[in-house]
Amino acid sequence: MTQTEDRSEQATADDGARLGLPQSTALVVGSIIGVGIFSLPYAIAGYGPISLVAMGVATVGAVSLAMLFAVMSRRLPADGGPYAYARAAFGNGIGFSNAWSYWITAWAGNAAIAVAWVYYVETFVNTGSAVGWSILIALVGLWIPAAVNLAGVHSMGVFQVWTTVLKFIPLALMSTLGLFFITWGNFTPWNTSGDTDLAAVGGAMAICLFSYLGVETASVAAAKVRDPARNVGRSTIFGTVASGVVYLLSLVAVFGILPAGALALDENRASYSAAADAVVGGSWAGQLVALAVIVSGIGALNGWTMICAEMPLAATRDGLFPSRFGVLSARGVPAFGIVSSTALASVAVVVSYLGASGATVFTTLVLMTGITSAVPYAFSALAQISWRLRDRRAGPTPRLALDLTVAGVALLMSVAFIYYSRNTGSSWYVVWGPFLMAGGASLAGIPVYLAMRRGMTEPADVPAYR
């Protein structure tokens, strides 16, 4: 063994440079709880309180995905998560399409988080929402987490734990004390969308999915997690369940404190701040909430910036992405992936603010990320179904019915998220905008795949079930 190889193995084995269970759980919680939930009431207010049912359905889907990834990460604790599962099950072609789709989700999702984050920052500065300053604020929100990630894994992990603790405060208060200030009359009318109840639940559910993106982040960053076969699954379940509980209770409180008509107003787009102000009858509570959400947004962007680079890094090691994504800096991080993903998110932010309707472009961006994330989710479920049926043919296997049920629910929910990711509007290009944007971004990956396919390595055999 050469000295270089020895140093490489020592660096890999150095647990101090990896995320333990608290840090990996914080990564999951921090990636799920960003700004999406804090801006969600404003985004779904047009559907009315029936949106609470949509959030319940989305929570079932998120927990099923968490259980799916927990089981699959024990069997295949590979860096890349959903990408690695799809590639192992269906080959390099499907693996590349899933890696590319998930990478789009990561940086486009960062753009959406940054746009929503600005809502709360402008509680204190740029209160008139001048577009130029809004763009500058959003770009600052993107590049500060990029700088933290460039500083190394340890800095990222510490930053993630503290921002996760702070972001839980407003959600915990709203999901406990906020319940005592509910006015039950605010839950009527139940459905204000003008559509059937099923259509309203489906439409709101597709937007709610954005608040749960991140259930898979521990599996994506498995190479950065200490004892991944054990800790990835545990952190995924712990983080998703904790997020789901505070999501549901706090959303009930917000819809009960303010009627849907008030939540839909532009001045209340910082929904949780508006609800806090309504409870105390002043502005100081809303400002405290806004401060916590600002921290929350930075924490989410910090975690997702890491994921933006980890997925291409995993794909590069298998020969699927250009080699520059696999080069590590002196700090041991994929600097090119961090910088390029943040640059793409910055472009998406500028485009969103320069659009004819900022709200419409933001919602379109959210729904686009729902589509591009649901594709890898669906293929992960298909991979699990395929593997478990193969296990069954080889002989008796434990927990077969449970695993197939969880994978089946995850698959159905993924398909439903894609189906309902249509925008509202009278123009066809607005209604189908999320699909057009997702399709265009996906087609851009074809030249990359054609250029890389000859150097792709073959997937390794799938390990036995455990």
Secondary structure, DSSP 8 states (H G I E B T S, - for coil): --HHHHHHHHHHH-GGGSB-HHHHHHHHHHHHSSSHHHHHHHHHGGG-TTHHHHHHHHHHHHHHHHHHHHHHHHH---TTTHHHHHHHHH-HHHHHHHHHHHHHHHHHHHHHHHHHHHHHHTTTS-TT--HHHHHHHHHHHHHHHHHHHHT-HHHHHHHHHHHHHHHHHHHHHHTTGGGGG--GGGG-SS--SSS-HHHHHHHHHHHHHHHHTTTTHHHHTGGGBSSHHHHHHHHHHHHHHHHHHHHHHHHHHHHHHS-HHHHTSGGG-SHHHHHHHHHHTSSHHHHHHHHHHHHHHHHHHHHHHHHHHHHHHHHHHTTSS-GGGG---TTSS-HHHHHHHHHHHHHHHHHHHHSS-HHHHHHHHHHHHHHHHHHHHHHHHHHHHHHHHHHHHHS--TTHHHHHHHHHHHHHHHHHHHHT----SSSHHHHTHHHHHHHHHHHTTHHHHHHHGGG-----------
